[in-house]
């Protein structure tokens, strides 16, 4: 890693946010909302959440109340892994979290929308096993990777617009069935993790040719849809919520719903880390309007 980079501070231990905050929620404030939410979930105390009057909650695309969520009812512990993706401009706090339900791991994708010091949107996806996720290796997710937390200096930080443009080249490559033809700008040592499994990059053994993320074989997913969920300009991370569409999983009638985080700086994608789950093809997310632009 370059000498001028330093690791960003892991925000998992931040205290809960105060109700009285400025109208602009900065990084500390957004991370505090994630902590507040996770603490409330762990204590099964939905009434303690600072919810807006019109707040909406979905788990695996189904709208319900937090207290009625299977995860809220059954969560027993949070493991140390937590990667926050904080979008100050959009007021969005997203996080990849590993939780437990009666000692069994669950991969949790969380997106919160904060408006005027209240949580107005809660979108979650929970993957509990290999059958649900196609891939499942939670034991590999001990702590957030240094690559994703790496601080990006001003000289290599891309603008918000460029971050989104570069990240969207990845799904464009999947639609075309080739990262090469679209010329996705991967760094030489770029890698991809999916549900804790190394699926591309140096050291990958999943399939022949996966050591090179750009040239590896990928399916043609012409029907996939993409939504920008969050843009962390400070860390250079773009979170896309993607419905991979028909042909994306071996489960008949299903499609992969993928939350993919892209670490981008210097005009290149350096790391890709995703949480994903099989759902019936064509399942609406319930949040089709862009959330992170």
DRENTORSE-99147 format. One record per residue: x, y, z of N, C-alpha, C in turn. Coordinates in Angstrom, 1 decimal. Layout:
     n_u     n_v     n_w    ca_u    ca_v    ca_w     c_u     c_v     c_w
       X       Y       Z       X       Y       Z       X       Y       Z
...
//
This chain:
     n_u     n_v     n_w    ca_u    ca_v    ca_w     c_u     c_v     c_w
     0.8    -1.2     0.0     0.0     0.0     0.0     0.9     1.2     0.0
     0.4     2.3    -0.6     1.2     3.5    -0.7     1.4     4.2     0.6
     2.6     4.7     0.7     3.0     5.3     2.0     2.1     6.4     2.5
     1.6     7.2     1.5     0.9     8.4     1.9    -0.6     8.1     2.3
    -0.9     6.8     2.2    -2.3     6.4     2.6    -2.2     6.0     4.1
    -3.3     6.2     4.8    -3.4     5.7     6.1    -4.8     5.0     6.2
    -4.9     4.2     7.2    -6.2     3.5     7.4    -7.2     4.4     8.0
    -8.4     4.4     7.4    -9.5     5.2     8.0    -9.9     4.5     9.3
   -10.5     5.3    10.2   -10.9     4.8    11.5   -12.2     4.0    11.3
   -12.1     2.8    12.0   -13.3     1.9    11.9   -14.4     2.5    12.9
   -15.6     2.7    12.4   -16.6     3.5    13.1   -17.6     2.7    13.9
   -17.3     1.4    14.0   -18.3     0.5    14.7   -18.6     0.9    16.1
   -17.6     1.5    16.8   -17.7     1.7    18.2   -18.3     3.1    18.6
   -18.8     3.8    17.6   -19.2     5.2    17.8   -20.5     5.1    18.7
   -20.7     6.1    19.5   -21.9     6.1    20.4   -23.1     6.5    19.6
   -24.3     6.2    20.2   -25.6     6.5    19.5   -25.7     8.0    19.3
   -26.4     8.4    18.3   -26.5     9.9    18.0   -27.5    10.5    19.0
   -27.3    11.8    19.2   -28.2    12.6    20.0   -29.4    13.0    19.1
   -30.5    13.1    19.8   -31.7    13.6    19.0   -31.5    15.0    18.5
   -30.9    15.8    19.2   -30.6    17.2    18.8   -29.3    17.3    18.0
   -29.4    17.2    16.7   -28.3    17.3    15.8   -28.5    18.4    14.8
   -27.5    18.9    14.2   -27.6    19.9    13.2   -28.4    19.2    12.0
   -28.9    20.1    11.1   -29.7    19.5    10.0   -28.8    18.7     9.1
   -27.5    19.1     9.0   -26.6    18.3     8.2   -26.0    17.2     9.0
   -26.1    16.0     8.6   -25.6    14.8     9.3   -24.2    14.5     8.7
   -23.1    14.7     9.4   -21.8    14.4     8.9   -21.5    12.9     9.1
   -20.2    12.6     8.8   -19.9    11.1     8.9   -20.0    10.5    10.3
   -19.6    11.3    11.3   -19.8    10.8    12.6   -21.3    10.6    13.0
   -22.1    11.5    12.5   -23.5    11.5    12.8   -24.1    10.3    12.1
   -23.8    10.0    10.8   -24.3     8.9    10.0   -23.9     7.6    10.6
   -22.6     7.5    11.0   -22.2     6.2    11.6   -22.9     6.0    12.9
   -23.2     7.1    13.7   -23.9     7.0    14.9   -25.3     6.4    14.7
   -25.9     6.8    13.6   -27.3     6.2    13.3   -27.2     4.7    13.1
   -26.1     4.3    12.4   -26.0     2.8    12.2   -25.8     2.1    13.6
   -25.0     2.7    14.4   -24.8     2.1    15.8   -26.1     2.1    16.5
   -26.8     3.2    16.5   -28.1     3.3    17.2   -29.1     2.2    16.7
   -29.1     2.1    15.4   -30.0     1.1    14.8   -29.6    -0.3    15.2
   -28.3    -0.7    15.1   -27.9    -2.0    15.4   -28.1    -2.3    16.9
   -27.8    -1.3    17.8   -28.0    -1.5    19.2   -29.5    -1.8    19.5
   -30.4    -1.0    18.9   -31.8    -1.2    19.1   -32.3    -2.6    18.6
   -31.7    -3.0    17.4   -32.1    -4.4    16.9   -31.6    -5.4    17.9
   -30.4    -5.3    18.4   -29.8    -6.3    19.3   -30.6    -6.4    20.6
   -31.1    -5.3    21.0   -31.9    -5.3    22.3   -33.4    -5.5    22.0
   -33.7    -5.7    20.8   -35.1    -5.9    20.4   -36.0    -4.8    20.9
   -35.5    -3.6    20.8   -36.3    -2.4    21.3   -36.5    -1.4    20.1
   -37.5    -1.8    19.2   -37.8    -0.9    18.1   -38.3     0.4    18.5
   -38.9     0.5    19.6   -39.4     1.8    20.1   -38.4     2.8    20.4
   -37.1     2.4    20.5   -36.0     3.3    20.8   -35.4     4.0    19.6
   -35.9     3.5    18.4   -35.3     4.1    17.2   -35.9     5.5    16.9
   -35.0     6.4    16.5   -35.5     7.8    16.2   -36.1     7.8    14.8
   -37.3     7.3    14.6   -38.0     7.2    13.3   -38.8     8.4    13.0
   -38.7     8.8    11.7   -39.6     9.8    11.2   -41.0     9.3    11.2
   -42.0    10.2    11.1   -43.4     9.8    11.2   -43.8     8.9    10.0
   -43.1     9.1     8.8   -43.5     8.4     7.6   -42.4     7.3     7.3
   -41.7     6.9     8.3   -40.6     5.9     8.1   -41.1     4.6     7.5
   -40.3     4.0     6.6   -40.6     2.7     6.0   -39.5     1.8     6.3
   -39.8     0.5     6.4   -38.8    -0.6     6.7   -39.1    -1.7     5.8
   -38.1    -2.3     5.1   -38.2    -3.5     4.4   -37.1    -4.5     4.8
   -37.5    -5.8     4.8   -36.5    -6.8     5.0   -36.7    -7.8     3.8
   -35.6    -8.0     3.1   -35.7    -8.8     1.9   -36.9    -8.4     1.0
   -37.0    -7.1     0.8   -37.9    -6.4    -0.1   -39.4    -6.3     0.4
   -39.7    -7.0     1.5   -41.0    -7.0     2.1   -41.2    -5.9     3.1
   -42.2    -5.1     2.9   -42.4    -4.0     3.9   -43.1    -4.5     5.1
   -42.6    -4.1     6.3   -43.1    -4.5     7.6   -42.6    -3.5     8.6
   -43.0    -3.7     9.9   -42.5    -3.0    11.0   -41.2    -3.7    11.5
   -40.2    -2.9    11.9   -39.0    -3.5    12.4   -39.2    -4.6    13.5
   -40.1    -4.4    14.4   -40.4    -5.4    15.4   -40.9    -6.7    14.9
   -41.5    -6.7    13.6   -42.0    -7.9    13.0   -41.0    -8.6    12.1
   -39.8    -8.0    12.0   -38.8    -8.6    11.1   -38.2    -9.9    11.7
   -38.0   -10.9    10.9   -37.4   -12.1    11.5   -36.0   -11.9    12.1
   -35.3   -11.0    11.5   -33.9   -10.7    12.0   -34.1   -10.0    13.4
   -34.9    -9.0    13.5   -35.1    -8.3    14.7   -35.6    -9.3    15.8
   -36.4   -10.2    15.5   -36.9   -11.1    16.5   -35.8   -12.1    17.0
   -35.0   -12.5    16.0   -34.1   -13.6    16.3   -32.6   -13.3    16.5
   -32.2   -12.0    16.2   -30.8   -11.7    16.4   -30.3   -11.8    17.8
   -29.1   -12.4    18.0   -28.6   -12.6    19.4   -27.3   -12.0    19.6
   -26.6   -11.6    18.5   -25.2   -11.1    18.7   -24.8   -10.4    17.4
   -23.9    -9.5    17.5   -23.2    -8.9    16.3   -21.8    -9.3    16.3
   -21.3    -9.8    15.2   -19.9   -10.2    15.1   -19.1    -8.9    14.8
   -17.8    -8.9    14.9   -17.0    -7.7    14.8   -17.0    -7.1    13.4
   -17.4    -7.9    12.3   -17.3    -7.3    11.0   -18.4    -6.3    10.8
   -18.0    -5.1    10.4   -19.0    -4.0    10.0   -18.3    -3.0     9.1
   -18.7    -2.9     7.9   -18.2    -1.9     6.9   -19.3    -0.9     6.7
   -19.0     0.3     7.1   -19.9     1.5     6.9   -19.6     2.2     5.6
   -20.6     2.5     4.9   -20.5     3.3     3.7   -21.4     4.5     3.9
   -20.8     5.7     4.0   -21.4     6.9     4.5   -21.5     8.0     3.5
   -22.7     8.3     3.1   -23.0     9.3     2.0   -23.5    10.6     2.7
   -22.7    11.5     2.9   -23.1    12.7     3.6   -24.0    13.6     2.8
   -23.7    13.7     1.5   -24.5    14.5     0.6   -25.9    14.0     0.5
   -26.1    12.7     0.4   -27.5    12.1     0.3   -28.1    11.8     1.6
   -27.4    11.9     2.7   -27.9    11.6     4.0   -28.2    10.1     4.2
   -27.3     9.3     3.6   -27.5     7.8     3.6   -26.4     7.2     4.4
   -26.7     6.2     5.3   -25.7     5.4     6.0   -26.0     4.0     5.7
   -25.1     3.3     5.0   -25.2     1.9     4.7   -24.1     1.1     5.4
   -24.4    -0.1     5.6   -23.4    -0.9     6.3   -23.6    -2.4     6.0
   -22.4    -3.1     5.8   -22.4    -4.5     5.7   -22.0    -5.1     7.1
   -22.9    -6.0     7.6   -22.7    -6.4     9.0   -22.9    -7.9     9.0
   -22.1    -8.6     9.9   -22.3   -10.0    10.2   -23.0   -10.1    11.6
   -24.2   -10.7    11.6   -24.9   -10.9    12.9   -25.0   -12.3    13.1
   -25.6   -12.7    14.3   -25.9   -14.1    14.6   -27.3   -14.2    15.1
   -27.9   -15.3    14.7   -29.2   -15.7    15.2   -29.0   -17.1    15.9
   -29.1   -17.2    17.2   -28.8   -18.4    17.9   -27.5   -19.1    17.5
   -26.5   -18.3    17.5   -25.1   -18.7    17.1   -24.9   -18.9    15.6
   -25.9   -18.9    14.8   -25.7   -19.0    13.4   -25.6   -17.7    12.7
   -24.6   -17.6    11.8   -24.3   -16.3    11.2   -25.3   -15.9    10.1
   -25.4   -14.6    10.0   -26.3   -14.0     9.0   -25.6   -12.7     8.4
   -25.6   -12.6     7.1   -25.0   -11.5     6.4   -26.1   -10.4     6.2
   -25.9    -9.3     6.8   -26.9    -8.2     6.8   -26.4    -7.0     6.0
   -27.2    -6.6     5.0   -27.0    -5.4     4.3   -28.0    -4.4     4.8
   -27.5    -3.2     5.2   -28.4    -2.2     5.8   -28.2    -0.9     5.1
   -29.4    -0.2     4.8   -29.3     1.1     4.3   -30.3     2.0     5.0
   -29.8     3.1     5.6   -30.6     4.0     6.3   -30.6     5.4     5.6
   -31.8     6.0     5.5   -31.9     7.4     5.0   -32.2     8.3     6.2
   -31.4     9.3     6.4   -31.6    10.2     7.5   -32.1    11.6     7.0
   -33.2    12.0     7.6   -33.8    13.3     7.2   -34.1    14.1     8.5
   -33.6    15.3     8.7   -33.9    16.1     9.8   -33.7    15.4    11.2
   -32.6    14.6    11.3   -32.3    13.9    12.5   -33.1    12.7    12.8
   -33.9    12.2    11.8   -34.7    11.0    12.0   -34.4    10.0    10.9
   -34.7     8.7    11.2   -34.5     7.7    10.1   -35.9     7.6     9.4
   -35.8     7.9     8.1   -37.0     7.9     7.2   -37.1     6.6     6.4
   -36.0     6.0     6.1   -36.0     4.8     5.3   -35.0     3.7     5.9
   -35.5     2.5     6.0   -34.6     1.4     6.4   -34.8     0.2     5.4
   -33.8    -0.1     4.7   -33.8    -1.2     3.7   -32.8    -2.2     4.1
   -33.2    -3.5     4.3   -32.3    -4.5     4.7   -32.4    -5.8     3.9
   -31.3    -6.5     3.8   -31.3    -7.8     3.1   -30.5    -8.7     4.0
   -31.0    -9.9     4.2   -30.4   -10.9     5.2   -30.2   -12.2     4.4
   -28.9   -12.7     4.5   -28.6   -14.0     3.9   -28.0   -14.9     5.0
   -28.7   -16.1     5.1   -28.4   -16.9     6.3   -27.6   -18.2     5.9
   -27.5   -18.6     4.7   -26.8   -19.8     4.3   -26.5   -19.9     2.9
   -25.8   -20.9     2.4   -25.4   -21.0     1.0   -26.6   -21.2     0.1
   -27.6   -21.9     0.5   -28.8   -22.0    -0.3   -29.4   -20.7    -0.6
   -29.4   -19.8     0.3   -30.0   -18.4     0.1   -29.0   -17.6    -0.7
   -27.7   -17.7    -0.5   -26.8   -16.8    -1.1   -26.0   -17.3    -2.3
   -26.1   -18.6    -2.7   -25.3   -19.3    -3.7   -23.9   -19.4    -3.2
   -23.4   -18.4    -2.5   -22.1   -18.5    -1.8   -22.3   -18.0    -0.4
   -21.5   -18.6     0.5   -21.7   -18.2     1.9   -20.4   -18.6     2.7
   -19.6   -17.7     3.1   -18.4   -17.9     3.9   -18.2   -16.9     4.9
   -19.1   -16.8     5.9   -19.1   -15.7     6.9   -17.8   -15.8     7.8
   -17.2   -17.0     7.9   -16.0   -17.1     8.8   -14.9   -16.3     8.2
   -14.9   -16.0     6.9   -13.8   -15.2     6.3   -14.0   -13.7     6.6
   -15.1   -13.3     7.1   -15.4   -11.9     7.4   -15.2   -11.6     8.9
   -13.9   -11.4     9.2   -13.6   -11.2    10.6   -13.7    -9.7    10.9
   -13.0    -8.9    10.1   -13.1    -7.4    10.2   -13.1    -6.8     8.8
   -13.5    -5.6     8.7   -13.5    -5.0     7.3   -12.1    -5.0     6.8
   -12.0    -5.2     5.5   -10.6    -5.3     4.8    -9.9    -3.9     4.9
    -8.6    -3.9     5.0    -7.8    -2.7     5.0    -8.0    -2.0     3.7
    -8.2    -2.8     2.6    -8.3    -2.2     1.3    -9.5    -1.2     1.2
   -10.6    -1.7     1.8   -11.8    -0.9     1.7   -11.8     0.3     2.6
   -11.1     0.2     3.7   -10.9     1.3     4.7    -9.8     2.3     4.4
    -9.0     2.0     3.4    -7.9     2.8     3.1    -8.3     4.2     2.7
    -7.6     5.2     3.4    -7.8     6.6     3.1    -7.4     7.0     1.7
    -8.1     7.8     1.1    -7.8     8.2    -0.3    -7.4     9.7    -0.2
    -6.2    10.0    -0.6    -5.7    11.4    -0.6    -6.3    12.2    -1.7
    -6.2    13.5    -1.5    -6.8    14.4    -2.5    -6.3    14.2    -3.9
    -5.0    13.8    -4.1    -4.5    13.7    -5.4    -5.1    12.5    -6.2
    -5.7    11.5    -5.5    -6.2    10.4    -6.2    -7.7    10.2    -6.0
    -8.3    11.2    -5.2    -9.8    11.1    -5.0   -10.5    11.5    -6.2
   -11.5    10.7    -6.6   -12.3    11.1    -7.8   -13.5    11.8    -7.3
   -14.1    12.6    -8.2   -15.3    13.3    -7.9   -16.5    12.4    -7.7
   -17.5    12.8    -7.1   -18.7    12.0    -6.9   -19.2    11.5    -8.3
   -19.3    12.4    -9.2   -19.8    12.0   -10.6   -18.9    10.9   -11.2
   -17.6    11.1   -11.1   -16.7    10.0   -11.6   -16.8     8.7   -10.9
   -17.0     8.8    -9.6   -17.1     7.6    -8.8   -18.3     6.8    -9.3
   -19.4     7.4    -9.5   -20.6     6.7   -10.0   -20.4     6.2   -11.4
   -19.8     7.0   -12.2   -19.6     6.6   -13.6   -18.7     5.4   -13.7
   -17.6     5.4   -12.9   -16.7     4.2   -13.0   -17.4     3.0   -12.4
   -18.1     3.1   -11.3   -18.7     2.0   -10.7   -19.7     1.4   -11.6
   -20.5     2.2   -12.4   -21.5     1.7   -13.3   -20.9     1.0   -14.5
   -19.6     1.1   -14.7   -19.0     0.4   -15.8   -19.0    -1.1   -15.5
   -19.0    -1.5   -14.2   -19.0    -2.9   -13.8   -20.3    -3.6   -14.3
   -21.5    -3.1   -13.9   -22.7    -3.7   -14.4   -22.8    -3.6   -15.9
   -22.3    -2.6   -16.5   -22.3    -2.5   -18.0   -21.5    -3.7   -18.6
   -20.4    -4.0   -17.9   -19.6    -5.2   -18.4   -20.4    -6.5   -18.2
   -21.2    -6.6   -17.1   -22.0    -7.8   -16.9   -23.1    -7.9   -18.0
   -23.7    -6.7   -18.3   -24.7    -6.7   -19.3   -24.2    -7.2   -20.7
   -22.9    -6.8   -20.9   -22.3    -7.1   -22.2   -21.6    -8.5   -22.2
   -21.5    -9.1   -21.0   -20.8   -10.4   -20.9   -19.3   -10.3   -21.0
   -18.8    -9.1   -20.7   -17.3    -9.0   -20.8   -16.9    -7.6   -20.2
   -16.0    -7.7   -19.2   -15.4    -6.5   -18.7   -14.4    -5.9   -19.6
   -13.8    -6.7   -20.5   -12.8    -6.3   -21.4   -13.5    -5.4   -22.5
   -14.6    -5.8   -23.0   -15.2    -5.1   -24.1   -15.7    -3.7   -23.7
   -16.1    -3.6   -22.4   -16.5    -2.3   -21.9   -15.3    -1.5   -21.3
   -14.2    -2.2   -21.2   -13.0    -1.6   -20.6   -13.2    -1.1   -19.2
   -13.7    -1.9   -18.3   -13.8    -1.6   -16.9   -12.4    -1.3   -16.4
   -12.2    -0.1   -15.8   -10.8     0.2   -15.3   -10.4    -0.4   -14.0
   -10.2    -1.7   -14.0    -9.7    -2.3   -12.8    -8.2    -2.1   -12.6
    -7.8    -1.9   -11.3    -6.4    -1.9   -11.0    -5.8    -3.3   -11.2
    -4.5    -3.4   -11.4    -3.8    -4.6   -11.7    -4.1    -5.7   -10.7
    -4.2    -5.3    -9.4    -4.4    -6.3    -8.3    -5.8    -6.2    -7.7
    -6.7    -5.8    -8.5    -8.1    -5.7    -8.1    -8.7    -7.1    -7.7
    -9.6    -7.1    -6.7   -10.2    -8.4    -6.3   -11.7    -8.2    -6.1
   -12.4    -9.3    -6.0   -13.8    -9.3    -5.7   -14.1   -10.4    -4.6
   -14.8   -10.0    -3.6   -15.3   -10.9    -2.6   -16.8   -10.9    -2.7
   -17.5   -12.1    -2.6   -18.9   -12.2    -2.6   -19.3   -13.1    -1.4
   -20.1   -12.5    -0.5   -20.5   -13.3     0.7   -19.3   -14.0     1.4
   -18.2   -13.3     1.4   -17.0   -13.8     2.1   -16.1   -14.6     1.2
   -16.5   -15.0     0.0   -15.7   -15.8    -0.9   -14.9   -15.0    -1.9
   -13.6   -15.3    -2.0   -12.7   -14.6    -3.0   -13.1   -15.2    -4.4
   -13.7   -14.3    -5.2   -14.2   -14.8    -6.5   -13.4   -14.2    -7.7
   -12.5   -13.3    -7.4   -11.6   -12.8    -8.5   -10.5   -12.1    -7.9
    -9.3   -12.0    -8.6    -8.2   -11.3    -8.1    -7.0   -12.3    -7.7
    -5.9   -11.7    -7.3    -4.7   -12.5    -6.9    -5.1   -13.5    -5.8
    -4.7   -14.8    -6.1    -5.0   -15.9    -5.1    -6.3   -16.6    -5.3
    -7.2   -16.1    -6.3    -8.5   -16.7    -6.5    -8.3   -18.1    -7.1
    -9.0   -19.1    -6.6    -9.0   -20.5    -7.1   -10.4   -21.0    -7.4
   -11.4   -20.1    -7.4   -12.7   -20.5    -7.6   -13.0   -21.1    -9.0
   -12.4   -20.5   -10.0   -12.5   -21.1   -11.4   -11.2   -20.7   -12.2
   -11.0   -21.4   -13.2    -9.9   -21.1   -14.1    -9.9   -19.6   -14.6
    -8.8   -18.9   -14.5    -8.8   -17.6   -15.0    -9.3   -16.5   -14.1
    -9.7   -16.9   -12.9   -10.3   -15.8   -12.0    -9.3   -15.0   -11.3
    -8.0   -15.3   -11.5    -6.9   -14.5   -10.9    -6.9   -13.0   -11.5
    -7.4   -12.9   -12.7    -7.5   -11.6   -13.3    -9.0   -11.2   -13.4
    -9.4   -10.2   -12.6   -10.8    -9.9   -12.5   -11.3    -9.3   -13.9
   -10.5    -8.7   -14.6   -10.9    -8.0   -15.9   -11.2    -9.1   -17.0
   -10.3   -10.0   -17.1   -10.4   -11.0   -18.2   -11.1   -12.3   -17.8
   -11.5   -12.4   -16.6   -12.2   -13.7   -16.2   -13.5   -13.8   -16.9
   -14.0   -15.0   -17.0   -15.3   -15.3   -17.7   -16.4   -14.8   -16.8
   -17.3   -14.0   -17.4   -18.5   -13.6   -16.6   -19.8   -13.9   -17.5
   -20.9   -14.1   -16.9   -22.1   -14.4   -17.6   -22.6   -13.1   -18.3
   -23.4   -13.2   -19.3   -24.1   -12.1   -19.9   -25.5   -11.9   -19.2
   -25.6   -10.8   -18.5   -26.8   -10.5   -17.7   -27.5    -9.3   -18.3
   -28.1    -9.5   -19.5   -28.6    -8.4   -20.2   -29.8    -7.7   -19.5
   -30.5    -8.5   -18.6   -31.7    -7.9   -18.0   -31.5    -7.3   -16.6
   -30.2    -7.2   -16.2   -29.9    -6.7   -14.8   -30.3    -5.2   -14.7
   -30.7    -4.8   -13.5   -31.0    -3.4   -13.2   -30.1    -2.9   -12.1
   -29.9    -1.6   -12.0   -28.9    -1.1   -11.1   -29.5     0.2   -10.4
   -29.2     0.3    -9.1   -29.5     1.5    -8.4   -28.3     1.9    -7.6
   -28.0     3.2    -7.6   -27.0     3.8    -6.7   -27.6     3.9    -5.3
   -27.0     3.2    -4.4   -27.5     3.2    -3.0   -26.8     4.2    -2.1
   -25.5     4.3    -2.3   -24.7     5.3    -1.5   -23.4     5.6    -2.2
   -22.9     6.8    -2.0   -21.6     7.2    -2.5   -20.8     7.8    -1.3
   -19.8     7.1    -0.9   -18.9     7.5     0.2   -17.7     8.2    -0.4
   -17.8     9.6    -0.6   -16.8    10.3    -1.3   -15.5    10.4    -0.5
   -15.5    10.3     0.8   -14.3    10.3     1.6   -13.5     9.0     1.4
   -14.1     7.9     1.5   -13.4     6.6     1.3   -13.3     6.1    -0.1
   -14.1     6.8    -1.0   -14.1     6.4    -2.4   -14.8     5.1    -2.7
   -15.9     4.9    -2.0   -16.7     3.7    -2.1   -18.1     4.0    -2.7
   -18.4     3.3    -3.8   -19.8     3.4    -4.3   -20.5     2.1    -4.1
   -21.7     2.2    -3.5   -22.5     1.0    -3.2   -23.7     0.9    -4.2
   -23.7    -0.1    -5.0   -24.8    -0.3    -6.0   -25.6    -1.5    -5.5
   -26.9    -1.3    -5.7   -27.9    -2.4    -5.4   -28.3    -2.9    -6.8
   -28.0    -4.2    -7.1   -28.2    -4.7    -8.5   -29.1    -6.0    -8.4
   -30.1    -6.0    -9.3   -30.8    -7.2    -9.6   -30.2    -7.8   -10.8
   -29.5    -8.9   -10.6   -28.8    -9.5   -11.7   -29.7   -10.1   -12.8
   -30.9   -10.4   -12.5   -31.9   -10.9   -13.4   -31.7   -12.3   -13.8
   -32.5   -12.7   -14.8   -32.5   -14.1   -15.2   -31.2   -14.6   -15.6
   -30.9   -15.9   -15.3   -29.6   -16.5   -15.6   -28.5   -16.2   -14.7
   -28.8   -15.5   -13.6   -27.7   -15.1   -12.7   -27.4   -16.1   -11.5
   -28.3   -17.1   -11.4   -28.1   -18.1   -10.4   -28.6   -19.5   -10.9
   -28.1   -20.5   -10.2   -28.5   -21.9   -10.6   -29.8   -22.3   -10.0
   -30.4   -21.5    -9.2   -31.7   -21.8    -8.6   -32.8   -21.5    -9.6
   -33.6   -22.5   -10.0   -34.6   -22.2   -11.0   -35.6   -21.1   -10.6
   -35.8   -20.2   -11.5   -36.8   -19.1   -11.2   -36.3   -18.0   -10.3
   -35.1   -18.1    -9.8   -34.5   -17.0    -9.0   -33.5   -16.1    -9.7
   -33.2   -15.0    -9.1   -32.2   -14.1    -9.5   -31.4   -13.6    -8.3
   -30.2   -13.3    -8.6   -29.3   -12.7    -7.5   -29.6   -11.3    -7.3
   -29.8   -10.9    -6.0   -30.0    -9.5    -5.6   -28.6    -9.2    -4.9
   -27.9    -8.3    -5.5   -26.5    -8.0    -5.0   -26.3    -6.6    -4.6
   -25.7    -6.5    -3.4   -25.3    -5.2    -2.9   -23.7    -5.1    -3.1
   -23.2    -4.4    -4.0   -21.8    -4.5    -4.4   -21.1    -3.1    -4.1
   -20.1    -3.2    -3.3   -19.3    -2.0    -2.9   -18.0    -1.9    -3.7
   -17.8    -0.8    -4.3   -16.6    -0.6    -5.2   -15.7     0.4    -4.6
   -14.5     0.0    -4.3   -13.4     1.0    -3.9   -12.7     1.6    -5.1
   -12.9     2.9    -5.2   -12.4     3.5    -6.4   -11.5     4.7    -6.1
   -10.3     4.8    -6.7    -9.5     6.0    -6.6    -8.5     6.0    -7.7
    -8.0     7.1    -8.1    -7.1     7.2    -9.2    -7.7     6.8   -10.5
    -9.1     6.8   -10.6    -9.8     6.4   -11.8    -9.9     4.9   -12.0
    -9.6     4.1   -11.0    -9.6     2.7   -11.1   -10.4     2.0   -10.0
   -11.0     0.9   -10.3   -11.6     0.0    -9.3   -10.6    -0.9    -8.7
   -10.3    -0.8    -7.4    -9.3    -1.5    -6.7    -9.9    -2.7    -5.9
   -11.1    -2.6    -5.4   -11.7    -3.7    -4.6   -13.2    -3.7    -4.8
   -13.7    -4.9    -4.8   -15.2    -5.1    -4.9   -15.6    -6.1    -3.9
   -16.5    -5.7    -3.0   -17.0    -6.6    -2.0   -18.5    -6.5    -1.9
   -19.1    -7.7    -1.9   -20.6    -7.8    -2.1   -21.2    -8.7    -1.1
   -22.5    -8.4    -0.7   -23.4    -9.3     0.0   -24.5    -9.6    -1.0
   -24.9   -10.8    -1.2   -26.0   -11.1    -2.2   -26.9   -12.2    -1.7
   -28.0   -12.3    -2.3   -29.1   -13.3    -1.9   -29.9   -13.7    -3.2
   -30.3   -14.9    -3.2   -31.3   -15.4    -4.2   -32.7   -15.0    -3.8
   -33.4   -14.4    -4.8   -34.8   -14.1    -4.6   -35.5   -14.5    -5.9
   -36.9   -14.7    -5.9   -37.6   -14.9    -7.1   -37.3   -13.8    -8.2
   -37.0   -14.2    -9.4   -36.8   -13.3   -10.5   -37.9   -12.3   -10.6
   -37.6   -11.0   -10.8   -38.6   -10.0   -10.9   -39.1    -9.4    -9.7
   -38.6    -9.9    -8.5   -39.0    -9.3    -7.2   -38.7    -7.8    -7.2
   -39.7    -6.9    -7.0   -39.3    -5.5    -6.9   -38.6    -5.2    -5.5
   -37.7    -4.3    -5.6   -37.0    -4.0    -4.4   -37.8    -3.2    -3.3
   -38.9    -2.5    -3.8   -39.6    -1.7    -2.9   -39.0    -0.3    -2.8
   -37.9    -0.1    -3.4   -37.2     1.2    -3.3   -36.6     1.5    -4.7
   -37.5     1.5    -5.7   -37.0     1.7    -7.1   -36.6     3.1    -7.4
   -37.0     4.1    -6.6   -36.4     5.4    -6.9   -35.0     5.5    -6.4
   -34.1     6.2    -7.1   -32.7     6.2    -6.7   -32.6     6.8    -5.3
   -31.7     6.1    -4.5   -31.6     6.5    -3.1   -30.3     7.2    -2.8
   -29.3     7.1    -3.6   -28.0     7.6    -3.3   -27.5     8.7    -4.2
   -28.3     9.2    -5.1   -27.7    10.3    -6.0   -27.9    11.6    -5.4
//
